[in-house]
Amino acid sequence: MTKHLYAACVLAALLAAPASASMPCVLTAVPLVVSAEGWAEPVGELTLRCQGGVPGSLVSGSFRIFLTGKIANSVNTLGHYNGITMSQELPGGFLMNQTATIRPLNDSVLFEGFQIPVSAEGNFSLRFNGIRAEATPITQALLQYSGNQELRLTSPSATVAYSQTTLLATHAGGAGLRVHDQRPRPDGHHAVD
């Protein structure tokens, strides 16, 4: 076999092999306003939308979410987080994925053991919610994926919460309601009653 014929055969084999489809994905969030003093504040839900995949294929592997604040959900006796869910968008809306294991891993939330079918149009959408965290001025989430598909996260992070100091109120007997404003005044001092 000549060198040119061998090179042509290798090139033809490479061109005939199915290409690995890269699925561009966008992560968005609905940020919540939370108490700046909170230690277990709910953060906004995250939505991951991916397109351009092979119709009918399955996405499996693991997603990992990191937050700028400490994750505060409780952990059950099986070592799984309580209250955190991953849902998949179906024709009737989002439905919770029952196969995913959701557990802590080095100060992050790990979603594993799932299989997400890619639609006939070549896309899928997931929603992650129920996460609670210690408040930070702006709480950011970062999403990582490792698995059988090549998901390209064009925006792997999103803001999930903004903190705000809260107003405290007490009832002072017959004197009515007293509001204690914890917000700083323009001169930098805290307001007093």
Protein Blocks (a to p, Z undefined) as FASTA:
>chain_A
ZZklmmmmmmmmmmmpccddddddddddddddddfkbcbdccdddddddehiaehiaced
ddddddfbdcfbdcdfkopaehiacddddfkbccddfkbccddeehiacdehiacdddfk
opacdddehiacdddfbacdddddddjbdcddfblbccfbdcddddddddehjnopaddd
fbdcfkopacdZZ
